[in-house]
Amino acid sequence: MSVPKLCLTAALLLVSAGAEAKPLKPTGAEASTSLPDDAEVSYDVKNSFDRKQSTVWVEGDTSSSGLGSWIRYDLDGTPVVTELRIWNGNWYTYDYFIRHNRVKELEISFSDGSTQTVTLKDEMVPQVVKIDKPVATSFVKVKVKGIYSGSTFNDTVISELIIYDNSPAETVAVSAVKASTVYPADADGNYEPKNVEDGVLDSMWCEGDKGDGTNQWLEFAFAQPTTVGSFVLVNGNAFSPAYHKKGNRAATATLRFSDGSTQEVAIKDFFLPQTIKLTPVSTSSVKVTFTKAYPGSDFNDLCIAEASFKP
């Protein structure tokens, strides 16, 4: 399905590789309203910061199309907030994205009383909002000031929001990531290599080869040469343990560095983040070739949810 593409303000950017800020974990969150949960699905505000794009917050004020609805994220201390990353609308599927309202105008406010209003893009892509003047704050509050109307439902939805401060990122900054093959996009979304560094666990790169993923690869180019000491991986589809077992997961890999040296690594078969220690090496890139796969119960495609490197 084609997704509408509209204009955005200068403060708004598409997510690019290699964010060099540190994500913050809110200590709690409160929303003006939330749609009541049904028998199988929660629409609670906690879904907006659970690192999953397919779980969503849906406002519950049906009389106003979501206008005036808000979320307040409480922070630990008063970190200096520099940017937000927003998954606007309902990311459960492309169809749900179109059918529900999306945020158009968003007011962002902080504990010092300052505010900033931005126009979000009406497109199913993660969006970065740069804070005009980074601010030390104990909370971040986002308020819906305008919407893009859904085709079916009168509820406004935010799938995920990540807050970043001015601390250095714990991972090596990546300037580009590419893959040997990519599984074609479908109703659930895309499987591009950029998904392995977007900060959410239920988006992923999936290879598009006819085999089980053996000899398929991801290649990371760094913003500058750096010493790499560990490889951090979320293996397979990390939405849940059940989904993790459905597709193939990586079992072993060969890492090739820009100086031509290689290291072999074994990868555990679970869906939580795992850190694999490496012999430290100075490099401007790493090519990760998957040399063995754990078989999935339903699909014969190798997927990786997240991948990064630490010094």
C-alpha positions in Angstrom: 0.0 0.0 0.0 1.3 3.5 -0.9 1.8 5.7 2.2 1.2 9.5 1.8 4.3 11.6 1.8 3.9 15.2 3.1 6.2 18.1 4.0 8.2 18.4 7.2 9.9 21.1 9.2 13.6 21.8 9.2 13.8 20.4 12.7 12.6 17.0 11.5 14.8 14.4 10.0 14.5 10.9 8.7 16.4 8.4 10.9 19.9 8.1 9.6 22.6 5.6 10.5 24.9 6.1 13.4 23.0 8.2 16.0 25.7 9.6 18.3 23.5 10.2 21.3 22.4 8.0 24.2 18.8 6.8 24.5 17.1 7.4 27.9 14.9 5.0 29.7 11.9 6.9 31.3 11.2 6.1 34.9 7.5 6.3 34.2 4.9 7.8 31.9 1.4 9.2 32.1 -1.1 9.9 29.4 -4.1 12.2 29.2 -6.3 9.2 28.1 -5.8 5.8 26.7 -8.2 3.6 24.7 -9.4 0.8 27.0 -7.7 -2.5 26.4 -9.6 -5.2 24.7 -9.4 -9.0 25.3 -6.1 -9.4 23.4 -4.6 -6.0 22.8 -3.3 -3.3 25.2 -3.3 0.4 24.1 -1.6 1.6 27.3 1.0 4.5 27.3 3.7 2.0 28.4 3.6 0.6 24.8 5.0 3.9 23.5 8.4 3.3 25.2 8.8 -0.5 25.2 11.2 -0.6 22.2 8.6 -2.3 20.0 7.0 -0.6 17.0 4.0 -3.0 16.7 2.7 -2.3 20.2 1.0 1.1 20.4 -0.4 3.9 22.5 -3.9 4.9 21.4 -5.5 8.0 23.0 -9.0 7.4 24.3 -10.7 10.8 23.8 -13.0 9.9 20.8 -14.7 13.3 20.9 -11.7 15.3 19.7 -9.8 13.0 17.3 -6.9 13.1 19.7 -6.4 16.8 19.6 -5.0 17.9 23.0 -4.1 14.4 24.0 -0.7 14.1 25.6 2.0 11.9 27.1 4.4 12.9 29.8 7.6 10.9 30.2 9.4 11.2 33.5 13.2 11.0 33.5 15.9 10.0 36.0 17.3 13.3 37.2 17.6 16.2 34.7 19.5 14.9 31.7 20.1 17.3 28.8 17.6 16.2 26.1 18.9 16.7 22.5 16.4 14.8 20.3 13.4 12.5 20.1 12.9 9.6 17.7 9.2 9.0 16.9 7.3 6.2 15.2 4.2 8.1 14.3 0.9 6.4 13.8 0.0 2.7 14.2 2.9 0.6 13.0 1.2 -2.8 13.5 0.8 -3.0 9.7 0.8 -0.6 6.8 -3.0 -1.0 6.7 -3.4 0.0 10.3 -1.1 3.0 9.7 -3.5 4.4 7.1 -6.7 3.5 9.0 -5.8 5.4 12.3 -5.1 9.1 12.8 -1.4 10.1 12.8 0.1 13.1 14.6 0.7 16.2 12.4 1.6 19.0 14.8 3.3 18.0 18.0 4.1 20.3 20.9 7.1 19.3 23.1 7.5 20.8 26.5 10.0 20.5 29.3 10.3 21.0 33.1 11.9 24.4 32.6 8.8 25.7 30.9 10.2 25.8 27.4 8.3 24.4 24.4 8.9 23.5 20.8 6.3 22.7 18.1 7.1 20.5 15.1 5.3 19.2 12.1 5.7 15.4 11.7 5.9 13.7 8.4 2.9 11.6 7.3 5.0 8.6 6.3 5.6 5.3 7.9 9.3 6.0 8.7 11.0 6.7 12.1 11.5 10.4 12.4 14.1 12.4 14.4 13.1 15.7 16.0 16.2 17.8 17.0 15.6 20.0 20.0 16.3 23.6 19.0 18.1 24.3 22.3 19.0 21.1 24.2 17.5 21.4 27.7 18.1 19.9 31.1 14.7 18.5 32.1 13.1 16.1 34.5 10.4 15.2 32.0 9.4 15.4 28.3 5.7 16.0 27.5 4.4 15.6 24.0 0.9 17.0 23.0 -1.1 16.5 19.9 -1.9 19.8 18.2 -2.8 18.6 14.8 -3.6 15.3 13.0 -3.6 13.5 9.7 -7.0 11.8 9.6 -7.3 8.0 9.4 -9.4 6.4 6.7 -11.4 4.3 9.2 -10.8 5.1 12.9 -10.9 8.4 14.8 -8.1 7.5 17.2 -4.6 9.1 17.2 -1.7 6.7 17.7 1.9 6.8 18.6 3.8 3.5 18.3 7.1 4.4 19.9 9.1 7.4 21.1 12.7 7.3 22.2 14.3 10.3 24.1 18.1 11.0 23.7 20.4 13.1 25.9 23.8 14.6 25.2 25.8 11.7 26.6 28.0 9.9 24.1 26.5 6.8 22.6 27.8 3.5 24.0 28.0 2.1 20.5 30.3 2.9 17.6 28.7 5.4 15.2 27.7 3.8 11.9 27.6 5.8 8.7 26.0 3.1 6.5 24.8 -0.5 6.6 24.1 -2.8 3.7 23.2 -6.4 3.1 23.8 -9.2 0.7 20.1 -9.6 0.0 16.8 -8.3 1.5 13.5 -10.0 1.9 10.7 -8.1 0.0 8.5 -5.7 2.0 5.0 -7.0 2.8 1.9 -6.0 4.7 3.9 -6.2 8.0 6.6 -3.8 6.9 10.1 -3.8 5.3 13.1 -5.9 6.2 15.9 -3.5 5.2 19.4 -3.7 6.8 18.9 -0.2 8.4 16.4 -1.9 10.8 19.2 -3.5 12.8 20.2 -0.1 14.2 16.9 1.6 14.7 16.6 0.9 18.5 13.4 -1.2 18.3 13.3 -5.0 18.7 10.5 -6.0 16.4 11.8 -4.5 13.2 14.6 -6.5 11.6 16.7 -7.3 8.6 15.8 -10.5 6.9 17.8 -12.0 4.0 16.1 -12.7 0.7 18.1 -15.7 -0.5 16.4 -19.0 -1.3 18.6 -20.8 1.3 18.6 -20.8 5.1 20.7 -17.6 5.4 24.1 -19.3 5.3 26.7 -17.0 3.7 24.4 -14.0 3.8 25.9 -10.9 5.3 25.6 -7.4 6.8 28.3 -4.8 6.3 28.7 -1.8 8.6 30.7 1.3 7.6 31.8 3.5 10.6 31.7 7.2 10.7 35.5 7.1 11.4 38.1 4.4 12.1 37.7 3.1 15.6 38.7 0.2 17.9 36.0 -2.4 18.1 36.0 -4.7 21.2 32.6 -6.3 21.2 29.7 -7.2 18.9 26.1 -6.7 20.3 23.4 -8.7 18.7 19.6 -9.3 19.0 19.2 -12.6 17.1 16.1 -13.3 15.0 12.7 -11.7 15.5 12.7 -10.3 19.0 9.0 -9.5 19.3 8.4 -12.5 21.6 9.9 -15.9 22.3 7.3 -17.5 20.1 8.0 -15.3 17.1 11.7 -15.8 17.7 11.4 -19.5 17.0 9.4 -19.1 13.8 12.2 -17.8 11.6 15.9 -18.8 11.2 18.4 -17.3 13.6 22.2 -16.9 13.3 24.3 -19.6 14.9 27.9 -18.6 13.8 29.4 -15.8 11.9 32.7 -14.6 10.5 33.6 -10.9 11.1 35.9 -9.3 8.5 37.6 -6.0 9.3 39.0 -3.3 7.0 42.6 -4.5 7.5 41.6 -7.9 6.1 41.7 -9.8 9.4 38.8 -12.0 10.5 37.3 -13.4 13.7 34.9 -16.3 14.1 32.1 -16.0 16.7 29.3 -18.3 18.0 25.9 -16.8 18.6 23.4 -17.9 21.2 19.9 -18.9 20.3 17.8 -16.4 22.3 15.9 -13.2 21.6 17.5 -10.9 24.2 20.6 -8.8 23.5 23.9 -10.6 23.7 27.4 -9.2 23.8 30.1 -11.1 22.0 33.6 -10.2 23.1 36.1 -9.7 20.3 39.9 -9.4 20.1 40.1 -5.5 19.8 40.9 -4.3 16.3 41.0 -0.8 14.7 38.8 -0.7 11.7 36.6 1.5 9.5 34.1 -1.3 8.7 32.9 -4.8 9.7 31.4 -7.3 7.4 29.4 -10.0 9.3 28.9 -13.2 7.2 26.6 -15.7 8.8 28.0 -19.1 8.4 25.4 -21.3 10.1 21.7 -20.9 11.1 19.3 -22.3 13.7 16.3 -23.5 11.7 12.9 -21.8 12.2 9.6 -23.7 12.7 7.7 -21.7 10.1 10.0 -19.7 7.8 13.4 -20.4 6.1 14.7 -16.8 6.3 17.5 -15.6 8.5 16.6 -12.4 10.5 18.5 -10.1 12.8 16.6 -7.6 15.0 19.5 -5.4 16.2 23.3 -5.3 15.7 25.9 -2.8 16.9 29.5 -2.6 18.0 31.2 -1.3 21.1 34.8 -0.1 21.6 
